[in-house]
Amino acid sequence: MDKIIKIDGKEVKFRATARTPRLYRALVGRDMIADMNKLQKRFKKVDDGEQFDVLDLQIFEDTAYIMARHANPDMKEQTADEWLDTFDMFSIYEILPQIFELWAVNTKQTSTPKKK
């Protein structure tokens, strides 16, 4: 699934498919599913006044970069740092919910498990 997210006045295409966690693991070296679960739990706590820690921000940055790179394979930026340098400032609080939405659509279960 693809989604256009406006960042710093630019329309950026993001993609989440079954291949996205594999790309994340290959480029970042961590489990995307575990990282996204951690980030979603932390985001709920941020709504209650807590702050993101450094790892949370890194997960966000890496996830955003991987999803953008997946949607734009010809992207010239080869790292998340290079990609982030193409923007001035933007709010994680505006972008992250849209990334969660894209991730949720991609991971939505399409069949009902049978009970034993």
C-alpha positions as CSV (number, residue, x, y, z in Angstrom):
1,M,0.0,0.0,0.0
2,D,1.2,3.5,-0.8
3,K,0.5,6.8,0.9
4,I,1.5,10.3,0.2
5,I,2.6,12.3,3.3
6,K,3.3,16.0,3.2
7,I,6.6,16.7,5.0
8,D,8.1,20.2,5.1
9,G,5.8,21.2,2.2
10,K,6.9,18.3,0.0
11,E,4.7,15.4,-1.0
12,V,6.6,12.2,-0.1
13,K,5.5,8.8,-1.2
14,F,5.7,6.0,1.4
15,R,5.1,2.2,0.9
16,A,4.4,-0.6,3.3
17,T,4.2,-4.2,1.9
18,A,5.2,-7.6,3.1
19,R,8.7,-6.7,1.9
20,T,9.1,-3.7,4.2
21,P,10.2,-5.6,7.3
22,R,12.8,-7.4,5.3
23,L,14.2,-4.2,3.9
24,Y,14.2,-2.8,7.4
25,R,16.1,-5.8,8.8
26,A,18.6,-5.7,5.9
27,L,19.3,-1.9,6.2
28,V,18.8,-1.3,9.9
29,G,19.6,-4.7,11.5
30,R,16.6,-4.8,13.8
31,D,13.1,-6.4,13.8
32,M,10.7,-3.9,12.3
33,I,7.6,-5.5,13.9
34,A,9.1,-5.4,17.4
35,D,10.3,-1.8,16.8
36,M,6.9,-0.6,15.5
37,N,5.1,-2.3,18.5
38,K,7.5,-0.5,20.9
39,L,7.0,2.8,19.1
40,Q,3.2,2.5,19.1
41,K,3.2,1.8,22.9
42,R,5.5,4.7,23.5
43,F,3.4,7.0,21.3
44,K,0.3,6.3,23.6
45,K,2.4,7.2,26.6
46,V,3.6,10.4,24.9
47,D,-0.1,11.4,24.7
48,D,-0.1,11.1,28.5
49,G,2.9,13.5,28.9
50,E,5.9,11.2,28.5
51,Q,8.7,12.0,26.0
52,F,10.2,10.0,23.2
53,D,13.7,8.6,24.0
54,V,16.6,8.5,21.5
55,L,15.8,4.9,20.4
56,D,12.1,5.9,19.7
57,L,13.3,8.7,17.5
58,Q,15.7,6.5,15.7
59,I,13.0,3.9,15.1
60,F,10.8,6.6,13.6
61,E,13.5,8.0,11.4
62,D,14.6,4.5,10.2
63,T,11.0,3.4,9.5
64,A,10.1,6.6,7.6
65,Y,13.3,6.3,5.5
66,I,12.7,2.6,4.7
67,M,9.1,3.2,3.7
68,A,10.1,6.2,1.6
69,R,12.9,4.3,0.0
70,H,10.7,1.4,-0.7
71,A,8.2,3.6,-2.5
72,N,11.0,5.5,-4.3
73,P,13.7,2.9,-5.2
74,D,15.6,5.4,-7.4
75,M,16.0,7.8,-4.4
76,K,19.6,9.2,-4.4
77,E,19.8,9.4,-0.6
78,Q,21.5,6.2,0.6
79,T,21.0,6.6,4.3
80,A,18.3,7.9,6.7
81,D,20.7,10.8,7.6
82,E,21.0,11.9,4.0
83,W,17.2,11.6,3.5
84,L,16.5,13.6,6.7
85,D,18.9,16.3,5.4
86,T,16.5,17.0,2.5
87,F,14.0,18.5,4.9
88,D,14.2,21.5,7.2
89,M,12.1,20.8,10.3
90,F,9.0,18.7,10.7
91,S,6.9,17.4,13.6
92,I,7.1,13.7,14.5
93,Y,3.7,14.2,16.0
94,E,2.2,15.0,12.6
95,I,4.0,12.3,10.5
96,L,4.1,9.3,12.9
97,P,0.3,8.8,13.1
98,Q,0.2,8.6,9.3
99,I,3.0,6.1,9.2
100,F,1.1,4.0,11.9
101,E,-1.9,4.2,9.6
102,L,0.0,2.9,6.6
103,W,1.6,0.2,8.8
104,A,-1.8,-0.9,10.2
105,V,-3.3,-1.2,6.7
106,N,-0.4,-3.4,5.7
107,T,-0.5,-5.6,8.7
108,K,-4.3,-6.0,8.9
109,Q,-5.3,-9.6,9.2
110,T,-7.3,-10.7,6.1
111,S,-8.6,-14.0,7.4
112,T,-10.2,-15.1,10.7
113,P,-8.1,-17.7,12.6
114,K,-10.0,-20.9,13.3
115,K,-10.4,-21.9,16.9
116,K,-9.6,-25.4,18.0
